[in-house]
Amino acid sequence: MIFVVAPDSFKGSLTSKNVCDVVEQALLERFPGITVEKVPMADGGEGTVEALILATGGKKQCLWVTGPLFDKTMAAYGILGDGKTAVIEMSSASGLPLIPAWRRDPYAATTYGTGELVADALKKGCTEFILGIGGSATNDGGAGMLAALGFRLLDAAGSPIPDGAAGLEQLCSIDASAARPELRDCRFRIACDVEN
């Protein structure tokens, strides 16, 4: 008998891989001799990197980046088994779990750290990107991410807008002249479980 175990994560408690391991152990205790096929799943939120690394034989990359409230935080992303595809969870660098509930303010938070993850993957030769946008603590529309990649977001006077979503109402133009040139040869796919 073969059991296929294919869960998403249990938000805030177990990753999809952890769920697979727990279910496998319980099944083997109850039904000795069975085969358990574990297939961790994810929907673009937490666990997406781990699921895709496991499925493709990829590697996890860890680095210090700017957190959602501009403090330094350790974040991770994956380079898949093909060596050219980076999978990034916005929640790793710019996510709700990084901010205590009493400090959460989507208008003040930034996606800058997510851009730093993209920049690191560019340095490592990645040209394909899967960006999971679930679990974000921000509402800056990716403005921080663009800034980390060299874009300048400007107001009507040509000055940089303030960080965070609150500055977006002043946005008049985007200057791409200093953007990372490697971006021209990249493709980005967004992993999300809702339609906006």
C-alpha positions as CSV (number, residue, x, y, z in Angstrom):
1,M,0.0,0.0,0.0
2,I,1.3,3.5,-0.9
3,F,0.3,6.7,0.9
4,V,1.0,10.1,-0.7
5,V,1.4,12.8,1.8
6,A,1.2,16.3,0.2
7,P,0.4,19.0,2.8
8,D,0.9,22.7,2.8
9,S,2.6,24.2,6.0
10,F,0.6,24.6,9.2
11,K,1.1,28.4,9.5
12,G,3.2,29.4,12.4
13,S,3.8,25.9,13.7
14,L,5.1,23.3,11.1
15,T,6.6,23.6,7.7
16,S,5.2,21.4,4.9
17,K,8.3,19.1,5.2
18,N,7.7,18.8,9.0
19,V,4.1,17.9,8.4
20,C,5.2,15.2,5.9
21,D,7.6,13.8,8.5
22,V,5.1,13.7,11.3
23,V,2.4,12.1,9.1
24,E,4.9,9.5,7.8
25,Q,5.9,8.5,11.3
26,A,2.3,8.1,12.4
27,L,1.4,6.1,9.3
28,L,4.4,3.8,9.7
29,E,3.5,3.2,13.4
30,R,-0.1,2.3,12.4
31,F,0.7,0.4,9.2
32,P,4.2,-1.1,9.3
33,G,5.6,-2.0,5.9
34,I,3.7,0.6,3.8
35,T,5.4,3.0,1.4
36,V,5.0,6.8,2.1
37,E,5.7,9.2,-0.7
38,K,6.2,12.7,0.8
39,V,5.5,15.7,-1.4
40,P,5.7,19.0,0.6
41,M,3.5,21.7,-1.0
42,A,3.3,25.4,-0.9
43,D,1.1,28.2,-2.3
44,G,3.6,31.1,-2.6
45,G,3.8,31.8,1.1
46,E,6.0,30.3,3.8
47,G,7.4,26.9,2.8
48,T,7.6,27.6,-0.9
49,V,11.4,27.8,-0.9
50,E,11.8,24.6,1.1
51,A,9.2,22.7,-1.0
52,L,10.9,23.7,-4.3
53,I,14.4,23.1,-3.1
54,L,13.5,19.6,-1.9
55,A,11.7,18.8,-5.2
56,T,14.6,19.9,-7.4
57,G,17.7,19.1,-5.5
58,G,18.4,22.8,-5.0
59,K,20.3,24.7,-2.3
60,K,19.3,27.2,0.4
61,Q,21.1,30.6,0.5
62,C,21.2,32.6,3.7
63,L,22.2,36.3,4.2
64,W,21.6,39.3,6.3
65,V,19.1,41.8,4.7
66,T,17.0,44.8,5.7
67,G,14.0,43.6,7.5
68,P,10.5,45.1,7.1
69,L,11.1,47.8,9.7
70,F,14.6,48.5,8.5
71,D,16.4,46.4,11.1
72,K,18.8,43.7,10.0
73,T,17.4,40.2,9.7
74,M,18.7,36.8,8.5
75,A,16.7,35.7,5.4
76,A,16.9,32.8,3.1
77,Y,16.0,31.9,-0.5
78,G,16.7,29.0,-2.7
79,I,18.6,28.3,-5.9
80,L,16.8,25.3,-7.6
81,G,18.6,22.3,-9.0
82,D,19.0,23.9,-12.5
83,G,21.4,26.5,-10.9
84,K,19.7,29.4,-12.7
85,T,16.3,29.6,-11.0
86,A,16.0,31.5,-7.7
87,V,12.9,31.0,-5.5
88,I,12.3,33.8,-3.0
89,E,9.6,34.1,-0.3
90,M,8.8,37.7,0.4
91,S,7.9,36.6,3.9
92,S,11.5,35.6,4.6
93,A,12.8,39.2,4.3
94,S,9.7,41.3,4.5
95,G,7.2,39.2,6.3
96,L,4.7,39.4,9.2
97,P,6.6,36.8,11.3
98,L,9.5,39.2,11.5
99,I,7.4,41.9,13.3
100,P,5.7,41.6,16.7
101,A,2.0,42.3,16.4
102,W,2.1,45.6,18.3
103,R,4.7,47.0,15.8
104,R,2.9,46.0,12.6
105,D,2.3,48.9,10.3
106,P,2.0,48.1,6.6
107,Y,2.4,51.8,5.6
108,A,5.8,52.0,7.3
109,A,7.2,48.6,6.3
110,T,9.5,48.0,3.3
111,T,10.2,45.2,0.8
112,Y,13.9,46.4,0.5
113,G,15.2,43.1,2.0
114,T,13.4,41.1,-0.7
115,G,15.2,43.2,-3.3
116,E,18.5,42.4,-1.5
117,L,17.7,38.7,-1.9
118,V,17.0,39.2,-5.6
119,A,20.3,41.1,-5.9
120,D,22.2,38.3,-4.3
121,A,20.7,35.7,-6.6
122,L,21.6,37.9,-9.6
123,K,25.2,37.9,-8.4
124,K,25.1,34.1,-8.3
125,G,24.0,34.0,-12.0
126,C,20.2,33.4,-11.6
127,T,18.1,34.6,-14.5
128,E,14.8,32.9,-13.6
129,F,12.9,34.0,-10.5
130,I,9.9,32.6,-8.7
131,L,8.7,35.2,-6.1
132,G,6.3,34.0,-3.5
133,I,4.4,37.0,-2.2
134,G,2.4,35.5,0.6
135,G,2.9,36.5,4.2
136,S,4.1,40.1,3.5
137,A,4.1,42.7,6.2
138,T,4.3,45.5,3.7
139,N,2.0,47.4,1.4
140,D,4.7,49.3,-0.6
141,G,3.9,47.7,-3.9
142,G,7.5,46.5,-4.2
143,A,8.9,50.0,-4.0
144,G,11.6,48.9,-1.5
145,M,12.5,46.0,-3.6
146,L,13.0,48.2,-6.7
147,A,15.1,50.6,-4.6
148,A,17.4,47.7,-3.5
149,L,17.9,46.9,-7.2
150,G,18.9,50.4,-8.1
151,F,15.7,52.0,-9.3
152,R,15.0,55.5,-8.0
153,L,11.4,56.3,-7.1
154,L,10.9,60.1,-7.4
155,D,8.4,62.7,-6.4
156,A,7.3,65.7,-8.6
157,A,10.4,67.6,-7.7
158,G,12.7,64.7,-8.7
159,S,13.6,63.8,-5.1
160,P,13.4,60.2,-3.7
161,I,10.0,59.4,-2.0
162,P,10.0,58.3,1.6
163,D,10.3,54.6,2.4
164,G,7.3,52.5,2.9
165,A,3.8,52.6,1.5
166,A,3.1,56.1,2.9
167,G,5.6,57.5,0.3
168,L,3.7,56.0,-2.7
169,E,1.2,58.8,-2.8
170,Q,4.1,61.1,-3.7
171,L,5.4,58.9,-6.5
172,C,5.6,60.7,-9.8
173,S,8.3,58.8,-11.8
174,I,10.7,55.9,-11.7
175,D,14.2,56.3,-12.8
176,A,15.7,53.0,-14.1
177,S,19.0,54.4,-15.2
178,A,21.0,52.9,-12.3
179,A,19.0,49.6,-12.1
180,R,20.9,46.4,-12.1
181,P,21.6,45.7,-15.8
182,E,21.3,41.9,-15.4
183,L,17.5,42.4,-14.8
184,R,17.0,42.9,-18.6
185,D,17.7,39.2,-19.1
186,C,15.6,37.9,-16.2
187,R,12.1,36.5,-16.0
188,F,10.0,36.8,-12.9
189,R,7.0,34.7,-12.0
190,I,4.8,35.5,-9.1
191,A,3.5,32.7,-6.8
192,C,0.3,33.7,-5.1
193,D,-2.9,31.9,-4.1
194,V,-5.2,34.9,-4.6
195,E,-6.2,37.1,-7.5
196,N,-5.8,40.8,-7.2
